């Protein structure tokens, strides 16, 4: 599936990945394992991998090789997930000529509540888990650097609100989960004429962003629940 999200960004979705291809470079701030931080990016990819893939080689190596083999030239921001690409959801909100798009894939195998006791007990430990709620936020507006960081906060709150609404519990504390242990998020700045300096809950941009992420994550979680119910029924039918 190929979809034009903005005049400068095209989405390709298949069973192996989500790929955002930019006509010209976009400013991206992310927690991605490959080219994370604040960068000028030509692509973003959310790559589906097997659950044991992270134990074979570091994720940045896997992503680097995949991008090279796919001939994605320029700077690629890369995420990784064990979640099915069938969990992909896209929600778009628009107002006053500004578009906000939320894209999400959801895996719930390692949900946690913030502050739960961590399995890895040294500060510099790496995480050998994949499950992951991966979020990509794209807007046509130009955000200030501070607004981009605020957009990360609003999107994260919206994700946690969706988990709360769905009643997803952490297996560690048995309290409402706020995410998984390996979530990733990216905010993509736009090239439109409108400039946005604030993305918080008092302004329209923040409202629309929160709604888009909440709806996308809620729908994606719903797919997970249906899939798990189908697997349970299949297992019962086999026993």
C-alpha beads as a LAMMPS data file, in Angstrom:
LAMMPS data file: protein, C-alpha beads

239 atoms
238 bonds

1 atom types
1 bond types

-500.0 500.0 xlo xhi
-500.0 500.0 ylo yhi
-500.0 500.0 zlo zhi

Masses

1 110.0

Atoms # bond

1 1 1 0.000 0.000 0.000
2 1 1 1.281 3.454 -0.950
3 1 1 -0.305 6.654 0.417
4 1 1 0.615 10.315 -0.079
5 1 1 0.432 11.812 3.423
6 1 1 1.583 15.340 2.547
7 1 1 2.978 16.905 -0.641
8 1 1 6.439 15.960 0.659
9 1 1 5.871 12.566 2.337
10 1 1 4.745 9.213 0.947
11 1 1 3.959 6.149 3.060
12 1 1 4.585 2.598 1.886
13 1 1 3.087 -0.123 4.096
14 1 1 3.678 -3.843 3.622
15 1 1 4.086 -6.940 5.808
16 1 1 7.781 -6.135 6.415
17 1 1 7.766 -2.430 7.242
18 1 1 6.304 1.040 7.295
19 1 1 8.397 3.371 5.161
20 1 1 8.056 7.145 5.001
21 1 1 9.817 8.492 1.920
22 1 1 10.404 12.260 1.931
23 1 1 10.628 14.291 -1.286
24 1 1 12.983 16.615 0.595
25 1 1 14.660 16.214 3.955
26 1 1 12.545 16.720 7.085
27 1 1 13.648 17.601 10.592
28 1 1 12.945 14.617 12.845
29 1 1 13.301 14.193 16.600
30 1 1 13.071 10.603 17.772
31 1 1 14.094 7.892 20.188
32 1 1 14.797 5.554 17.249
33 1 1 17.584 2.988 17.627
34 1 1 19.020 4.000 14.240
35 1 1 19.867 7.692 13.678
36 1 1 17.806 8.802 16.659
37 1 1 17.941 12.266 18.230
38 1 1 17.409 15.490 16.240
39 1 1 18.376 14.928 12.599
40 1 1 17.533 15.907 9.041
41 1 1 16.066 12.726 7.567
42 1 1 15.185 11.503 4.086
43 1 1 13.337 8.388 5.257
44 1 1 11.783 6.794 8.326
45 1 1 11.336 3.035 8.553
46 1 1 9.576 0.912 11.159
47 1 1 10.932 -2.573 10.440
48 1 1 9.244 -5.844 11.413
49 1 1 11.685 -8.411 12.814
50 1 1 11.459 -11.794 14.502
51 1 1 11.328 -11.754 18.299
52 1 1 14.793 -13.272 18.574
53 1 1 16.390 -10.973 15.974
54 1 1 17.811 -8.554 18.539
55 1 1 19.870 -11.365 20.066
56 1 1 21.541 -12.088 16.727
57 1 1 23.030 -8.638 16.043
58 1 1 22.581 -5.068 17.301
59 1 1 19.413 -3.425 15.911
60 1 1 21.331 -0.561 14.310
61 1 1 23.320 -3.098 12.255
62 1 1 20.166 -4.893 11.116
63 1 1 18.583 -1.594 10.119
64 1 1 21.703 -0.321 8.363
65 1 1 21.936 -3.462 6.218
66 1 1 18.216 -3.435 5.441
67 1 1 18.247 0.217 4.358
68 1 1 21.300 -0.335 2.167
69 1 1 19.743 -3.393 0.515
70 1 1 16.525 -1.437 -0.064
71 1 1 18.471 1.393 -1.760
72 1 1 17.043 4.006 0.590
73 1 1 19.604 6.740 0.033
74 1 1 20.285 9.575 2.454
75 1 1 19.638 9.664 6.192
76 1 1 17.239 6.976 7.426
77 1 1 15.674 7.066 10.901
78 1 1 15.021 3.469 11.845
79 1 1 12.766 1.739 14.374
80 1 1 12.315 -1.978 14.968
81 1 1 9.385 -4.037 16.235
82 1 1 8.233 -7.621 16.628
83 1 1 4.625 -6.458 16.257
84 1 1 2.652 -7.561 13.225
85 1 1 2.270 -4.940 10.521
86 1 1 -1.429 -5.843 10.649
87 1 1 -1.504 -3.762 13.838
88 1 1 -0.717 -0.637 11.794
89 1 1 -3.167 2.213 12.177
90 1 1 -3.166 5.697 10.644
91 1 1 -5.274 8.591 11.923
92 1 1 -5.274 12.065 10.392
93 1 1 -6.594 15.270 11.959
94 1 1 -6.815 18.553 10.044
95 1 1 -7.730 22.151 10.832
96 1 1 -6.988 25.562 9.322
97 1 1 -4.889 24.058 6.554
98 1 1 -2.671 22.068 8.952
99 1 1 -2.522 18.260 8.832
100 1 1 -1.431 16.042 11.723
101 1 1 -0.929 12.346 11.030
102 1 1 -0.358 9.623 13.635
103 1 1 0.986 6.239 12.563
104 1 1 1.345 3.374 15.029
105 1 1 2.147 -0.320 15.259
106 1 1 1.485 -2.087 18.525
107 1 1 2.982 -5.076 20.275
108 1 1 2.004 -5.675 23.892
109 1 1 4.259 -8.565 24.892
110 1 1 6.384 -6.443 27.248
111 1 1 3.995 -3.803 28.636
112 1 1 5.164 -1.931 31.725
113 1 1 4.050 0.857 34.027
114 1 1 6.529 3.702 34.369
115 1 1 8.499 3.153 37.580
116 1 1 8.160 -0.661 37.527
117 1 1 11.240 -2.522 38.724
118 1 1 13.551 -2.984 35.750
119 1 1 14.909 -6.403 34.804
120 1 1 18.304 -4.979 33.863
121 1 1 19.977 -3.692 37.021
122 1 1 22.981 -1.728 35.696
123 1 1 22.770 1.814 34.326
124 1 1 24.522 0.993 31.044
125 1 1 22.628 -2.263 30.339
126 1 1 21.003 -2.774 26.933
127 1 1 17.497 -4.180 26.496
128 1 1 17.137 -7.499 24.697
129 1 1 13.376 -7.296 24.234
130 1 1 11.112 -6.534 21.304
131 1 1 7.375 -5.925 21.527
132 1 1 6.890 -2.252 21.224
133 1 1 4.426 0.521 20.522
134 1 1 6.095 2.522 17.758
135 1 1 4.663 5.969 17.017
136 1 1 5.407 8.322 14.135
137 1 1 3.857 11.806 14.170
138 1 1 3.897 13.827 10.956
139 1 1 2.637 17.386 10.507
140 1 1 2.509 19.754 7.573
141 1 1 3.162 22.731 9.900
142 1 1 6.567 24.098 10.879
143 1 1 7.216 23.436 14.559
144 1 1 9.796 25.234 16.642
145 1 1 12.353 22.971 18.323
146 1 1 10.561 23.413 21.653
147 1 1 7.212 22.576 20.047
148 1 1 8.663 19.366 18.620
149 1 1 9.683 18.272 22.126
150 1 1 6.256 19.243 23.459
151 1 1 4.674 17.159 20.686
152 1 1 6.641 14.155 21.984
153 1 1 5.146 14.743 25.436
154 1 1 1.559 15.066 24.188
155 1 1 1.851 11.979 21.976
156 1 1 3.279 9.952 24.867
157 1 1 0.458 11.070 27.173
158 1 1 -2.080 10.098 24.506
159 1 1 -0.503 6.654 24.133
160 1 1 -0.638 6.110 27.902
161 1 1 -4.263 7.306 28.004
162 1 1 -5.165 4.741 25.334
163 1 1 -3.544 1.961 27.371
164 1 1 -5.413 3.156 30.451
165 1 1 -8.724 3.224 28.568
166 1 1 -8.102 -0.330 27.352
167 1 1 -7.255 -1.548 30.864
168 1 1 -3.852 -2.964 29.867
169 1 1 -1.980 -4.085 33.015
170 1 1 1.733 -4.369 33.694
171 1 1 2.705 -7.937 34.676
172 1 1 5.296 -6.464 37.064
173 1 1 3.102 -4.232 39.243
174 1 1 -0.367 -5.371 38.106
175 1 1 -1.210 -1.698 37.623
176 1 1 -2.269 0.124 34.457
177 1 1 0.569 0.032 31.914
178 1 1 1.841 3.290 30.438
179 1 1 3.754 1.757 27.521
180 1 1 6.073 -1.133 26.753
181 1 1 9.712 -1.437 27.725
182 1 1 10.902 -0.744 24.185
183 1 1 8.584 1.925 22.764
184 1 1 9.921 4.306 20.134
185 1 1 8.560 7.627 18.924
186 1 1 9.362 10.124 16.182
187 1 1 7.996 13.599 15.422
188 1 1 8.453 14.813 11.852
189 1 1 8.494 18.556 11.220
190 1 1 6.653 19.924 8.198
191 1 1 7.401 22.366 5.402
192 1 1 4.094 24.269 5.412
193 1 1 3.538 28.001 5.800
194 1 1 2.014 27.825 9.298
195 1 1 4.434 27.992 12.214
196 1 1 3.501 26.360 15.523
197 1 1 5.245 27.349 18.749
198 1 1 3.031 25.470 21.244
199 1 1 1.659 21.919 21.148
200 1 1 0.229 21.607 24.660
201 1 1 -3.256 20.728 25.883
202 1 1 -4.478 24.358 25.896
203 1 1 -4.034 24.835 22.136
204 1 1 -5.828 23.366 19.112
205 1 1 -2.700 21.726 17.708
206 1 1 -2.202 19.803 20.959
207 1 1 -5.849 18.752 21.038
208 1 1 -5.736 17.402 17.493
209 1 1 -2.395 15.682 18.053
210 1 1 -3.652 14.023 21.230
211 1 1 -6.845 12.851 19.515
212 1 1 -4.958 11.428 16.542
213 1 1 -2.536 9.429 18.676
214 1 1 -5.225 8.267 21.111
215 1 1 -7.452 7.041 18.282
216 1 1 -4.592 5.334 16.436
217 1 1 -3.260 3.525 19.510
218 1 1 -6.756 2.554 20.697
219 1 1 -7.569 1.032 17.316
220 1 1 -4.220 -0.771 17.170
221 1 1 -4.709 -2.170 20.694
222 1 1 -8.150 -3.355 19.578
223 1 1 -6.573 -5.360 16.779
224 1 1 -4.229 -6.962 19.320
225 1 1 -7.174 -7.989 21.495
226 1 1 -9.049 -9.532 18.567
227 1 1 -5.911 -11.362 17.392
228 1 1 -5.272 -12.753 20.892
229 1 1 -8.886 -13.905 21.188
230 1 1 -8.625 -15.685 17.835
231 1 1 -5.404 -17.417 18.927
232 1 1 -7.035 -18.518 22.179
233 1 1 -10.015 -19.935 20.334
234 1 1 -7.716 -21.766 17.915
235 1 1 -5.710 -23.245 20.797
236 1 1 -8.839 -24.399 22.615
237 1 1 -10.089 -25.948 19.417
238 1 1 -6.883 -27.947 19.042
239 1 1 -6.878 -29.341 22.611

Bonds

1 1 1 2
2 1 2 3
3 1 3 4
4 1 4 5
5 1 5 6
6 1 6 7
7 1 7 8
8 1 8 9
9 1 9 10
10 1 10 11
11 1 11 12
12 1 12 13
13 1 13 14
14 1 14 15
15 1 15 16
16 1 16 17
17 1 17 18
18 1 18 19
19 1 19 20
20 1 20 21
21 1 21 22
22 1 22 23
23 1 23 24
24 1 24 25
25 1 25 26
26 1 26 27
27 1 27 28
28 1 28 29
29 1 29 30
30 1 30 31
31 1 31 32
32 1 32 33
33 1 33 34
34 1 34 35
35 1 35 36
36 1 36 37
37 1 37 38
38 1 38 39
39 1 39 40
40 1 40 41
41 1 41 42
42 1 42 43
43 1 43 44
44 1 44 45
45 1 45 46
46 1 46 47
47 1 47 48
48 1 48 49
49 1 49 50
50 1 50 51
51 1 51 52
52 1 52 53
53 1 53 54
54 1 54 55
55 1 55 56
56 1 56 57
57 1 57 58
58 1 58 59
59 1 59 60
60 1 60 61
61 1 61 62
62 1 62 63
63 1 63 64
64 1 64 65
65 1 65 66
66 1 66 67
67 1 67 68
68 1 68 69
69 1 69 70
70 1 70 71
71 1 71 72
72 1 72 73
73 1 73 74
74 1 74 75
75 1 75 76
76 1 76 77
77 1 77 78
78 1 78 79
79 1 79 80
80 1 80 81
81 1 81 82
82 1 82 83
83 1 83 84
84 1 84 85
85 1 85 86
86 1 86 87
87 1 87 88
88 1 88 89
89 1 89 90
90 1 90 91
91 1 91 92
92 1 92 93
93 1 93 94
94 1 94 95
95 1 95 96
96 1 96 97
97 1 97 98
98 1 98 99
99 1 99 100
100 1 100 101
101 1 101 102
102 1 102 103
103 1 103 104
104 1 104 105
105 1 105 106
106 1 106 107
107 1 107 108
108 1 108 109
109 1 109 110
110 1 110 111
111 1 111 112
112 1 112 113
113 1 113 114
114 1 114 115
115 1 115 116
116 1 116 117
117 1 117 118
118 1 118 119
119 1 119 120
120 1 120 121
121 1 121 122
122 1 122 123
123 1 123 124
124 1 124 125
125 1 125 126
126 1 126 127
127 1 127 128
128 1 128 129
129 1 129 130
130 1 130 131
131 1 131 132
132 1 132 133
133 1 133 134
134 1 134 135
135 1 135 136
136 1 136 137
137 1 137 138
138 1 138 139
139 1 139 140
140 1 140 141
141 1 141 142
142 1 142 143
143 1 143 144
144 1 144 145
145 1 145 146
146 1 146 147
147 1 147 148
148 1 148 149
149 1 149 150
150 1 150 151
151 1 151 152
152 1 152 153
153 1 153 154
154 1 154 155
155 1 155 156
156 1 156 157
157 1 157 158
158 1 158 159
159 1 159 160
160 1 160 161
161 1 161 162
162 1 162 163
163 1 163 164
164 1 164 165
165 1 165 166
166 1 166 167
167 1 167 168
168 1 168 169
169 1 169 170
170 1 170 171
171 1 171 172
172 1 172 173
173 1 173 174
174 1 174 175
175 1 175 176
176 1 176 177
177 1 177 178
178 1 178 179
179 1 179 180
180 1 180 181
181 1 181 182
182 1 182 183
183 1 183 184
184 1 184 185
185 1 185 186
186 1 186 187
187 1 187 188
188 1 188 189
189 1 189 190
190 1 190 191
191 1 191 192
192 1 192 193
193 1 193 194
194 1 194 195
195 1 195 196
196 1 196 197
197 1 197 198
198 1 198 199
199 1 199 200
200 1 200 201
201 1 201 202
202 1 202 203
203 1 203 204
204 1 204 205
205 1 205 206
206 1 206 207
207 1 207 208
208 1 208 209
209 1 209 210
210 1 210 211
211 1 211 212
212 1 212 213
213 1 213 214
214 1 214 215
215 1 215 216
216 1 216 217
217 1 217 218
218 1 218 219
219 1 219 220
220 1 220 221
221 1 221 222
222 1 222 223
223 1 223 224
224 1 224 225
225 1 225 226
226 1 226 227
227 1 227 228
228 1 228 229
229 1 229 230
230 1 230 231
231 1 231 232
232 1 232 233
233 1 233 234
234 1 234 235
235 1 235 236
236 1 236 237
237 1 237 238
238 1 238 239
